């Protein structure tokens, strides 16, 4: 996130197309690097029964950010230009970087691999408070275990949540037969390729391949259409703004409307992800999104074209979540 903010500031001060392209490319590294961690942490910190909803809540804030970005563009660019807008866009990731560093707990698995048992114990105590679970010696920590590692918990006594703060949890470091500690500490390109290659072992090859295809399709379809939709709407004389198609603020109003139409999809995914399941929800959202795009492309009505594209934006976000 700090990298995202830093290169966005450099972009605001840049001149020339080449420098702008390079700086936006580097900004993407910062954004992409934070996305995987943002989804991994809640998956590790919450119970299985709430995991899908928790990750969906995190994903919902992509929509919140889109609404804020569209509103900032509308408020800043007409009067102050795009450079001031870029500076404003660097503030949220910088603030988030500071907040995360100061207040978000580190992964207990990572801490154990680093032999920081005391800090890992404090994090586990905080997670117990957060998840409001009764404390006992048999409480499982599946995300700390693996085929080559082990973890144990000891406490002075079995206790209720009300007296949990006085309890002492001691965790042994993650060290297994094949050296989990060394595996997690290893760095470099070779080590990273080894971990990625593990996803392509025979028993994981098929689901990994299918998930990669789905992810590429979702990204290609959503980003490609999002970049093309404004031009297509303009070509078909479709206006989603309330100040008129010739108004200078029409572009920003359209971006805001499109962002707002993500709200129904986010709400549906939050309510249904742990009830209908991930596969059914993702499959149905992709099919409805594809159908709405086809209908928008063949529609001769400017109004219906706008409606179909709004439906696309509303349901496609479900597959992201």
C-alpha positions in Angstrom: 0.0 0.0 0.0 2.9 2.3 0.7 4.3 1.5 -2.7 0.9 2.3 -4.2 0.8 5.7 -2.5 4.5 6.5 -3.3 4.3 5.8 -7.1 0.9 7.6 -7.3 2.6 10.7 -5.9 5.4 10.3 -8.5 2.8 9.9 -11.2 1.2 13.2 -10.1 4.5 15.0 -10.7 5.5 13.1 -13.9 5.7 14.5 -17.4 5.6 12.5 -20.6 3.7 9.4 -21.6 6.5 7.0 -21.1 7.1 8.1 -17.5 3.4 8.0 -16.7 3.0 4.4 -18.1 6.0 3.2 -16.1 4.8 4.8 -12.9 1.3 3.4 -13.3 2.8 0.0 -13.9 4.8 0.3 -10.7 1.7 1.5 -8.8 0.0 -1.8 -9.9 2.7 -3.8 -8.1 1.7 -2.1 -4.9 -2.0 -2.6 -5.5 -1.6 -6.2 -6.6 0.8 -7.1 -3.7 -1.7 -5.9 -1.1 -4.7 -7.7 -2.6 -3.5 -11.2 -1.8 -2.7 -10.3 1.8 -5.9 -8.5 2.3 -7.9 -11.7 1.4 -5.5 -14.1 3.2 -5.6 -12.4 6.6 -9.4 -12.6 7.2 -9.4 -16.2 6.0 -6.9 -17.0 8.8 -8.4 -14.9 11.5 -12.1 -15.9 11.4 -14.0 -19.2 12.0 -14.8 -21.5 9.0 -18.5 -20.7 9.4 -18.0 -17.0 8.8 -15.0 -17.1 6.5 -16.9 -16.6 3.2 -18.8 -13.7 4.6 -15.7 -12.1 6.1 -13.8 -12.2 2.8 -16.9 -10.8 1.1 -17.0 -7.9 3.5 -13.4 -7.1 2.7 -14.2 -7.3 -1.1 -17.2 -5.0 -0.6 -14.9 -2.1 0.2 -13.6 -2.2 -3.4 -17.1 -0.8 -4.2 -16.7 1.8 -1.4 -13.4 2.8 -2.8 -14.9 3.1 -6.4 -17.6 5.4 -5.1 -15.1 7.5 -3.2 -12.8 7.7 -6.3 -15.6 8.7 -8.6 -16.8 11.4 -6.1 -13.2 12.7 -5.7 -12.8 12.9 -9.5 -16.1 14.8 -9.7 -15.1 17.2 -6.9 -11.4 17.8 -7.9 -10.6 17.4 -11.6 -12.9 20.1 -13.0 -11.5 22.8 -10.8 -8.0 21.6 -9.9 -6.9 19.2 -12.6 -5.8 15.6 -12.7 -2.5 16.1 -10.8 -4.4 17.2 -7.6 -6.7 14.3 -8.1 -3.7 11.9 -8.2 -2.3 13.4 -5.0 -5.7 12.9 -3.3 -5.8 9.3 -4.5 -2.4 8.7 -2.8 -3.8 9.6 0.6 -6.0 6.6 1.3 -3.4 3.9 0.6 -0.8 5.8 2.6 -3.2 6.1 5.6 -4.1 2.4 5.3 -0.5 1.4 5.3 0.1 3.3 8.5 -3.1 1.9 10.1 -2.4 -1.7 9.1 1.2 -1.5 10.3 0.1 -0.1 13.7 -3.1 -2.0 14.4 -3.5 -5.2 12.3 -2.2 -8.4 13.9 0.5 -10.3 12.1 -0.3 -13.9 11.0 0.2 -16.3 13.9 1.6 -18.9 11.5 4.2 -16.5 10.2 5.1 -15.5 13.8 5.6 -19.1 14.8 7.7 -19.8 11.8 9.9 -16.8 12.9 10.1 -18.4 16.4 8.2 -15.4 18.0 6.1 -17.6 20.2 5.2 -14.9 22.8 3.9 -12.6 20.1 2.0 -15.4 18.4 0.4 -16.2 21.8 -0.8 -12.6 22.2 -2.3 -12.6 18.7 -4.1 -15.8 19.4 -5.6 -14.3 22.6 -6.8 -11.3 20.7 -8.4 -13.6 18.1 -10.2 -15.5 20.8 -11.7 -12.3 22.1 -12.6 -11.2 18.6 -14.3 -14.5 17.6 -16.0 -14.8 21.1 -15.3 -18.5 21.4 -15.1 -20.5 24.7 -11.6 -21.3 25.5 -10.5 -24.9 26.0 -7.4 -27.0 25.7 -8.9 -28.8 22.7 -9.5 -25.7 20.6 -8.2 -26.5 17.0 -5.8 -24.3 15.1 -6.1 -25.9 11.6 -4.4 -22.9 9.9 -1.3 -23.4 12.0 -1.0 -27.1 11.2 0.3 -28.8 8.1 1.4 -32.3 7.1 4.9 -31.5 8.2 4.3 -29.3 11.2 2.7 -29.3 14.6 1.4 -26.8 17.2 0.3 -27.3 20.7 -1.5 -25.0 23.2 -1.3 -25.1 26.9 -3.2 -23.2 29.5 -3.3 -23.0 33.2 -7.0 -24.0 33.2 -10.1 -24.2 31.1 -11.8 -20.9 31.3 -14.7 -18.9 30.0 -14.5 -15.8 27.8 -15.0 -13.5 30.7 -11.7 -14.6 32.3 -9.8 -15.2 29.1 -7.7 -12.1 29.5 -6.0 -13.6 32.5 -5.1 -16.8 30.8 -1.7 -17.5 29.3 -1.5 -19.4 26.0 1.8 -20.8 25.0 2.5 -21.9 21.5 5.4 -24.0 20.3 7.1 -22.9 17.1 6.3 -24.5 13.8 9.1 -26.8 13.1 8.4 -30.2 11.4 10.2 -33.1 9.9 10.9 -31.3 6.7 11.7 -27.9 8.3 8.5 -25.8 8.0 10.3 -23.0 9.6 13.0 -22.9 7.0 10.4 -23.3 4.2 8.4 -20.3 5.4 11.6 -18.2 5.9 13.0 -19.0 2.5 13.0 -16.2 0.0 14.0 -15.5 -3.5 12.8 -16.3 -7.0 13.6 -20.0 -6.8 11.8 -20.5 -3.5 8.7 -18.6 -4.8 8.7 -20.7 -8.0 8.9 -23.8 -5.9 5.9 -22.8 -3.8 3.9 -21.9 -7.0 4.9 -25.2 -8.6 3.5 -27.1 -5.7 0.0 -26.0 -6.8 0.6 -27.9 -10.1 1.2 -31.3 -8.5 -1.1 -34.0 -9.9 -3.8 -33.8 -7.1 -4.1 -30.0 -7.4 -3.4 -29.5 -11.1 -7.1 -29.6 -12.3 -8.6 -27.2 -9.7 -5.6 -24.9 -10.0 -6.0 -24.7 -13.8 -9.7 -24.2 -13.7 -9.4 -21.4 -11.0 -6.7 -19.7 -13.1 -9.0 -19.8 -16.2 -11.9 -18.4 -14.2 -9.8 -15.7 -12.7 -8.3 -14.6 -16.0 -11.8 -14.6 -17.6 -13.3 -12.5 -14.8 -10.4 -10.0 -14.8 -10.4 -9.8 -18.6 -14.1 -9.4 -18.9 -14.6 -6.9 -16.1 -11.7 -4.6 -16.8 -12.0 -4.9 -20.5 -15.7 -4.0 -20.5 -15.3 -1.3 -17.8 -12.8 0.5 -20.1 -15.0 0.0 -23.1 -18.5 0.8 -21.6 -18.1 4.6 -21.5 -17.2 4.7 -25.2 -20.0 2.3 -26.1 -22.6 4.3 -24.1 -21.5 7.5 -25.8 -21.7 5.8 -29.3 -25.3 4.7 -28.5 -26.2 8.1 -27.0 -26.8 6.5 -23.6 -26.6 8.9 -20.7 -26.4 7.8 -17.1 -25.9 11.3 -15.8 -28.6 13.7 -14.5 -27.1 16.9 -15.7 -27.3 16.0 -19.4 -25.0 14.3 -21.8 -23.3 17.6 -22.8 -22.5 18.6 -19.2 -18.8 18.7 -18.2 -19.7 16.6 -15.1 -21.5 13.9 -17.1 -18.4 11.7 -17.2 -18.0 11.8 -13.4 -21.7 11.3 -12.8 -21.7 8.2 -15.0 -18.7 6.8 -13.1 -20.5 7.3 -9.9 -23.7 5.6 -11.1 -21.7 2.6 -12.4 -19.9 2.3 -9.0 -23.2 2.5 -7.1 -24.7 -0.3 -9.1 -22.1 -2.6 -7.5 -24.0 -2.4 -4.2 -26.7 -5.0 -5.0 -24.2 -7.6 -6.0 -22.1 -7.0 -2.9 -25.2 -7.3 -0.7 -26.3 -10.5 -2.4 -22.9 -12.1 -2.2 -22.6 -11.2 1.5 -26.0 -12.7 2.3 -25.7 -15.9 0.1 -22.0 -16.9 0.0 -22.2 -19.1 3.1 -25.7 -20.3 2.2 -25.7 -21.2 -1.5 -22.0 -21.9 -1.7 -19.1 -20.4 -3.7 -19.5 -22.5 -6.9 -23.2 -21.9 -7.4 -22.9 -18.2 -6.6 -19.9 -17.6 -8.9 -21.3 -19.6 -11.8 -24.7 -17.9 -11.8 -23.2 -14.5 -11.5 -20.9 -15.1 -14.5 -23.8 -16.4 -16.6 -26.0 -13.5 -15.8 -23.2 -11.0 -16.4 -22.4 -12.6 -19.8 -26.1 -12.6 -20.8 -26.5 -8.9 -19.8 -23.5 -7.9 -21.9 -24.8 -9.8 -25.0 -28.2 -8.2 -24.6 -26.6 -4.7 -24.2 -24.6 -5.3 -27.4 -27.7 -6.3 -29.5 -30.1 -3.8 -27.9 -31.4 -1.0 -30.2 -32.8 0.9 -27.3 -30.4 3.4 -25.6 -32.3 3.0 -22.3 -32.1 -0.8 -22.3 -28.5 -0.7 -23.2 -27.8 1.4 -20.1 -29.9 -0.9 -18.0 -28.2 -4.1 -19.2 -24.7 -2.6 -18.5 -25.9 -1.6 -15.0 -27.1 -5.2 -14.5 -23.7 -6.4 -15.7 -21.9 -4.2 -13.1 -24.3 -5.3 -10.4 -23.9 -9.1 -10.8 -20.3 -9.4 -12.1 -19.0 -8.1 -8.7 -20.5 -11.3 -7.1 -18.0 -13.5 -8.9 -15.2 -11.2 -7.7 -16.3 -11.6 -4.1 
